[in-house]
Amino acid sequence: MEQPNQTYIDQLSAGNKTFKEKLIAVIKEEFPDEKAVYLNNIQTKNYKEAAENVHKIKHKISILGLEKSYEVARAFENNLKEGNTDLQEDFENILHVISEYLLTM
């Protein structure tokens, strides 16, 4: 499985350490809450709301340089809009990898 990285964050911050730190702080603050809301919506089979959660999380996946995972998230978001949970396990594995990575940042 691909691993998160800070390449895109470094590009966005263009050497501005303060901006980079703020961006990382926002991701670390928002991601756990977004993940929890997503998991609750999946558990309660509220797939349309879960699709919206995936949409928000998808942007963080992109920022963390996970190109293949972004495509999985995009497909999963579309599946959820149709009430289809295919790719749920793959998406939740991505969430786990990101959660572990954020602990090391």
Secondary structure, DSSP 8 states (H G I E B T S, - for coil): -----SHHHHHHHTT-HHHHHHHHHHHHHHHHHHHHHHHHHHHTT-HHHHHHHHHHHHHHHHHTT-HHHHHHHHHHHHHHHTT--TTHHHHHHHHHHHHHHHHH-
